């Protein structure tokens, strides 16, 4: 492998020093728009036929060719949905030709359809996909508006190979080809986004409202100028820019939604404004774009879950979820050689959650019931600030960017109450997806219970990242073929910390009447729930009596200190790559070097309960860990254009993924108990849960092969194969057999396991018919192998969360007045984890959504959305579908809204 890497590096260096530079004679700066000056076209292929030079239009429709010898040439423009056009151009020595071009649309109706119609987003996305140097899937802002998607995660689920993990029925994390979301990279405007949640790297994309997004770009085969931590892939979130719009634009959306399960109505308001204006005496030099979104949603879920053996839990959720998002983007373009930008995005996501739960433990005459509450308010925030510039310095293009991003998850004043009772007549046969529970009248009355435990939590997780990157590129001639050399570097500094403060109150609650906290029976649709719990009564009781409650100091200290830690990560990267067009073949090859310096600090926390010494105490010892590693990562992307309509691609890439912070953190939670045995002696039993700062990063060798057919209209038919070999796969294992843990009965620790493999096929068909009918279908068929160690036993399984079948089907219709979409998303069953001797599986999920619009005029429309139209539940099972692990239903949600667009 090292020999191949060295050869590739030498080839790149040879290209750098041996090329013949084209004379800096003249240049062309163009812009592609519609005939009415109301829209720009991104992703169009632009080619100078005589020189075989090609490029792609940017978001503002602009494109550029440098170092053109003087003379007359033919400019060829191709864009799906419009016929190919040719334009004569004349280049003069030492001058830049600035010219505006339009698509050659045959019919005025087609012009209107592409510029204003609902096919615009689909056409733009397919053109960008077609013109890309590597494997990409793209969602435009117009396409996002065609589905009832509330956030970025739900918008991405429509793409081939992508699936989502849901929380309370809403899309949250995005999986690419079934790979763990922690192994994906997420950026906003080129800035890496830290995760708000404690312990993880994956960014929950439900914190980003869809209204703030100009486009979503998923890269499945990276190039050397991209971050290497993308085993699954890379998701780029692009916010809007004023120069991407033609002239002034504005939009306003007002919506009301209703959740069927909780019968609650929720408001939503969003708007955007962009304008390009004169600044400092320069015409159309300053672009301002603003967007704001607010959504306040009341909903909930009904849940029942079990351990498949002797325990069943009923859960009733009532949730208020508020999303606030804002973006302010500034662009300054004093001339065609220089541009400066500032991108900002703020998102605030809050959950006010109240959960009531009943846990039934079946053990003959010793059966018991625990009733409990979870009263939690959680806020997740993301702030992203990115400033940068691009300069054309004669034949060199220079770009640089400084970014700062921070995210946090604040969970203040979380309150938990637990009530226990026994001696009740309860029974269940544990059969079916919704196991029935029989309980007597006494079990349903809270007055027959006693307060068992009260806990109060104040938790905060913070994640910050500062980065700087620099890129330089230059076009040149390589043995008669147009080529480009590009190199640069990036520095990222990240700090993630988790602070947990848990207060556990136990002791004598005999004087406390549990009945005073009783409330009305919740409207729980999965059976007989029993008495409800009064949220405000418990909150008032705790606030009034906290000082007199007995604090379990040792348990509180163990839980708090053991879960608090800080991790720091510095990443330095540099790369060298070249791009060359050899007739119809485009080669993008290069190498990337990344060095990681990782450090973590936490505590070794041991709870000692010793009957022999008659002592109980917690011993805290500071613990730190460090690790350094580096990678040299080659990549090769080939794109061959068999014809204007048929494109083949091949990619070989090497990527990595750094371990989750909770896996690599320096923490140890140890419980040590010394008790007297039957012989009068004393036995000590020790168990531990520990992190592993010595974890190696995941390493993956990736192969991608695809064929894409573009019939000329707005559509594509494609098929692709992918294969990934992943080393250093992280698994949870019992390591008590190791010398370092002698005397421990069980020690759970993440370790690097054996290799894992995933391979599959991606199929996609998108077609827009002249009669207004729209069809989009995609399917990903995959297979995976992984090794899991549990209790010293080796299990060969599929990758966790790997569904072997993922697909989407969309049927739509559009004319001048209507736009209709009916979408089915499917995700087959997948392994979640090994639980004891049972496999816990997530069942297949199929969800049907509908979106309909009626256009009052080109500027106004009303819409109606139906989410989860088939009322699909979320279901997990043990081994067989008849053994419940978790069943949860959310009900249907209906949305009615009005949109105005300038």
Secondary structure as the mmCIF struct_conf table of DSSP 4:
data_model
#
loop_
_struct_conf.conf_type_id
_struct_conf.id
_struct_conf.beg_label_comp_id
_struct_conf.beg_label_asym_id
_struct_conf.beg_label_seq_id
_struct_conf.end_label_comp_id
_struct_conf.end_label_asym_id
_struct_conf.end_label_seq_id
HELX_RH_AL_P HELX_RH_AL_P1 UNK A 2 UNK A 18
STRN STRN1 UNK A 20 UNK A 20
HELX_LH_PP_P HELX_LH_PP_P1 UNK A 21 UNK A 23
STRN STRN2 UNK A 26 UNK A 33
TURN_TY1_P TURN_TY1_P1 UNK A 35 UNK A 36
BEND BEND1 UNK A 37 UNK A 38
STRN STRN3 UNK A 40 UNK A 40
BEND BEND2 UNK A 43 UNK A 43
STRN STRN4 UNK A 45 UNK A 48
HELX_RH_3T_P HELX_RH_3T_P1 UNK A 49 UNK A 51
TURN_TY1_P TURN_TY1_P2 UNK A 52 UNK A 52
STRN STRN5 UNK A 53 UNK A 56
TURN_TY1_P TURN_TY1_P3 UNK A 59 UNK A 60
BEND BEND3 UNK A 61 UNK A 61
STRN STRN6 UNK A 62 UNK A 68
HELX_LH_PP_P HELX_LH_PP_P2 UNK A 69 UNK A 69
BEND BEND4 UNK A 70 UNK A 70
STRN STRN7 UNK A 71 UNK A 79
TURN_TY1_P TURN_TY1_P4 UNK A 80 UNK A 81
STRN STRN8 UNK A 82 UNK A 91
TURN_TY1_P TURN_TY1_P5 UNK A 93 UNK A 94
STRN STRN9 UNK A 96 UNK A 102
STRN STRN10 UNK A 104 UNK A 104
BEND BEND5 UNK A 106 UNK A 106
HELX_RH_AL_P HELX_RH_AL_P2 UNK A 108 UNK A 116
BEND BEND6 UNK A 117 UNK A 117
TURN_TY1_P TURN_TY1_P6 UNK A 118 UNK A 118
HELX_RH_AL_P HELX_RH_AL_P3 UNK A 119 UNK A 131
BEND BEND7 UNK A 133 UNK A 134
STRN STRN11 UNK A 136 UNK A 140
HELX_RH_AL_P HELX_RH_AL_P4 UNK A 141 UNK A 144
TURN_TY1_P TURN_TY1_P7 UNK A 145 UNK A 148
STRN STRN12 UNK A 151 UNK A 151
HELX_RH_AL_P HELX_RH_AL_P5 UNK A 152 UNK A 156
TURN_TY1_P TURN_TY1_P8 UNK A 157 UNK A 158
BEND BEND8 UNK A 159 UNK A 159
TURN_TY1_P TURN_TY1_P9 UNK A 160 UNK A 161
STRN STRN13 UNK A 162 UNK A 167
TURN_TY1_P TURN_TY1_P10 UNK A 168 UNK A 169
STRN STRN14 UNK A 170 UNK A 176
TURN_TY1_P TURN_TY1_P11 UNK A 177 UNK A 178
STRN STRN15 UNK A 179 UNK A 179
HELX_RH_3T_P HELX_RH_3T_P2 UNK A 181 UNK A 183
STRN STRN16 UNK A 184 UNK A 188
TURN_TY1_P TURN_TY1_P12 UNK A 189 UNK A 190
STRN STRN17 UNK A 191 UNK A 192
BEND BEND9 UNK A 196 UNK A 197
TURN_TY1_P TURN_TY1_P13 UNK A 198 UNK A 199
HELX_RH_3T_P HELX_RH_3T_P3 UNK A 205 UNK A 207
BEND BEND10 UNK A 208 UNK A 208
STRN STRN18 UNK A 209 UNK A 209
HELX_RH_3T_P HELX_RH_3T_P4 UNK A 210 UNK A 212
STRN STRN19 UNK A 213 UNK A 219
BEND BEND11 UNK A 220 UNK A 221
TURN_TY1_P TURN_TY1_P14 UNK A 224 UNK A 225
BEND BEND12 UNK A 226 UNK A 226
BEND BEND13 UNK A 228 UNK A 228
BEND BEND14 UNK A 231 UNK A 232
STRN STRN20 UNK A 233 UNK A 239
HELX_RH_3T_P HELX_RH_3T_P5 UNK A 242 UNK A 244
BEND BEND15 UNK A 245 UNK A 247
STRN STRN21 UNK A 249 UNK A 259
TURN_TY1_P TURN_TY1_P15 UNK A 260 UNK A 263
STRN STRN22 UNK A 264 UNK A 279
TURN_TY1_P TURN_TY1_P16 UNK A 280 UNK A 281
STRN STRN23 UNK A 282 UNK A 306
BEND BEND16 UNK A 308 UNK A 310
STRN STRN24 UNK A 311 UNK A 335
TURN_TY1_P TURN_TY1_P17 UNK A 336 UNK A 337
STRN STRN25 UNK A 338 UNK A 361
HELX_RH_3T_P HELX_RH_3T_P6 UNK A 364 UNK A 366
STRN STRN26 UNK A 368 UNK A 393
TURN_TY1_P TURN_TY1_P18 UNK A 394 UNK A 395
STRN STRN27 UNK A 396 UNK A 422
BEND BEND17 UNK A 423 UNK A 423
STRN STRN28 UNK A 426 UNK A 427
STRN STRN29 UNK A 432 UNK A 432
BEND BEND18 UNK A 433 UNK A 434
STRN STRN30 UNK A 438 UNK A 439
HELX_RH_3T_P HELX_RH_3T_P7 UNK A 441 UNK A 444
HELX_RH_3T_P HELX_RH_3T_P8 UNK A 446 UNK A 448
STRN STRN31 UNK A 450 UNK A 478
TURN_TY1_P TURN_TY1_P19 UNK A 479 UNK A 480
STRN STRN32 UNK A 481 UNK A 505
BEND BEND19 UNK A 507 UNK A 507
TURN_TY1_P TURN_TY1_P20 UNK A 510 UNK A 511
BEND BEND20 UNK A 512 UNK A 512
HELX_RH_3T_P HELX_RH_3T_P9 UNK A 514 UNK A 517
STRN STRN33 UNK A 518 UNK A 519
HELX_LH_PP_P HELX_LH_PP_P3 UNK A 520 UNK A 522
TURN_TY1_P TURN_TY1_P21 UNK A 525 UNK A 526
BEND BEND21 UNK A 527 UNK A 527
STRN STRN34 UNK A 532 UNK A 533
HELX_RH_AL_P HELX_RH_AL_P6 UNK A 535 UNK A 545
HELX_RH_3T_P HELX_RH_3T_P10 UNK A 546 UNK A 548
BEND BEND22 UNK A 549 UNK A 549
STRN STRN35 UNK A 551 UNK A 551
HELX_RH_AL_P HELX_RH_AL_P7 UNK A 553 UNK A 562
TURN_TY1_P TURN_TY1_P22 UNK A 563 UNK A 563
STRN STRN36 UNK A 565 UNK A 582
TURN_TY1_P TURN_TY1_P23 UNK A 583 UNK A 584
STRN STRN37 UNK A 585 UNK A 610
TURN_TY1_P TURN_TY1_P24 UNK A 611 UNK A 614
STRN STRN38 UNK A 615 UNK A 641
BEND BEND23 UNK A 642 UNK A 645
STRN STRN39 UNK A 646 UNK A 657
HELX_LH_PP_P HELX_LH_PP_P4 UNK A 658 UNK A 660
HELX_RH_AL_P HELX_RH_AL_P8 UNK A 661 UNK A 664
BEND BEND24 UNK A 665 UNK A 665
STRN STRN40 UNK A 668 UNK A 676
TURN_TY1_P TURN_TY1_P25 UNK A 678 UNK A 679
BEND BEND25 UNK A 680 UNK A 680
STRN STRN41 UNK A 682 UNK A 690
TURN_TY1_P TURN_TY1_P26 UNK A 693 UNK A 694
HELX_LH_PP_P HELX_LH_PP_P5 UNK A 695 UNK A 697
STRN STRN42 UNK A 698 UNK A 709
BEND BEND26 UNK A 712 UNK A 714
STRN STRN43 UNK A 715 UNK A 727
BEND BEND27 UNK A 728 UNK A 728
STRN STRN44 UNK A 730 UNK A 734
TURN_TY1_P TURN_TY1_P27 UNK A 736 UNK A 737
BEND BEND28 UNK A 738 UNK A 738
HELX_RH_3T_P HELX_RH_3T_P11 UNK A 739 UNK A 741
TURN_TY1_P TURN_TY1_P28 UNK A 742 UNK A 743
BEND BEND29 UNK A 745 UNK A 745
STRN STRN45 UNK A 746 UNK A 752
BEND BEND30 UNK A 754 UNK A 754
STRN STRN46 UNK A 756 UNK A 768
TURN_TY1_P TURN_TY1_P29 UNK A 770 UNK A 771
BEND BEND31 UNK A 772 UNK A 772
STRN STRN47 UNK A 773 UNK A 790
TURN_TY1_P TURN_TY1_P30 UNK A 791 UNK A 792
STRN STRN48 UNK A 793 UNK A 797
HELX_LH_PP_P HELX_LH_PP_P6 UNK A 798 UNK A 799
TURN_TY1_P TURN_TY1_P31 UNK A 800 UNK A 801
BEND BEND32 UNK A 804 UNK A 804
STRN STRN49 UNK A 805 UNK A 814
BEND BEND33 UNK A 816 UNK A 817
STRN STRN50 UNK A 818 UNK A 827
STRN STRN51 UNK A 830 UNK A 835
TURN_TY1_P TURN_TY1_P32 UNK A 836 UNK A 837
STRN STRN52 UNK A 838 UNK A 842
HELX_LH_PP_P HELX_LH_PP_P7 UNK A 843 UNK A 844
STRN STRN53 UNK A 845 UNK A 857
TURN_TY1_P TURN_TY1_P33 UNK A 858 UNK A 859
STRN STRN54 UNK A 860 UNK A 867
BEND BEND34 UNK A 868 UNK A 868
TURN_TY1_P TURN_TY1_P34 UNK A 869 UNK A 870
STRN STRN55 UNK A 874 UNK A 878
BEND BEND35 UNK A 879 UNK A 880
TURN_TY1_P TURN_TY1_P35 UNK A 881 UNK A 882
STRN STRN56 UNK A 883 UNK A 883
STRN STRN57 UNK A 884 UNK A 889
STRN STRN58 UNK A 893 UNK A 901
#
